[in-house]
Amino acid sequence: MQGYNQRLIEEMKNRQAQERARLPKIQRSEAKTRMAMFKKSLRITGTGTPEQDREKIKQ
């Protein structure tokens, strides 16, 4: 029984380590998607000159 529990703990640790390694990549891709959606929404609203739009994106 103790060996079984130890195996489960090791498996959980491995899974957690893999997830931790994948997390930055997932976060980067989600951030890119959000930024693209934000830029698209700015284009749809069309609030002025391209210079003003660039300023909004920088903020």
N, C-alpha and C positions, 0 to 999 in steps of 0.2 A: 504494500500500500504506500509506503513512504517513497519507494522508487517511482511509483506512478505519479505521485504528487510532485516529486522532483522533476520528472520529465515534463509535466504540465507547466511548471514554473519556468523551466528552460525554454520551452516552446513559446511561452508568453513573452519572455525577455527577447527572444530572437525576433518575434513579430513586432514588438515595440521598437526595436532597433531599426528594423527595415522601414517602419512607418516614419520614424524620426529622420531617416536619411532621405525619404521621398518628400517630406513636408516642404522644404524650401522650393523645390521644383514646382510643386503644386501651387504654392503661394505665388510664385512668379507668374505662372501662366494665368492664374485668376486675376492678378493685378493687371496684366496686359489686357485681358478681356474687359475688365472694368474701365480701363483707360480708353480703350477703343469705343466702348459704349458711350462714355462721357463725351468724347470728341464728336461722335455721331450725333448725339443730342444737341451739342452746340451748333453743329451745322444745320440741323433741322430748325432750330429756333431762329438762326440767322440774325443775331443781335447787332450786327454792325460790320465794321471793317475787319479784314483778316488780322490786322495788328491788334485790335481789341480782343479778338478770339484767342490769339497767342498769349496775351496777358492773362486771360482767364485760365488757360491751360496751365500756365506757370504757377498760378496760385493753387 
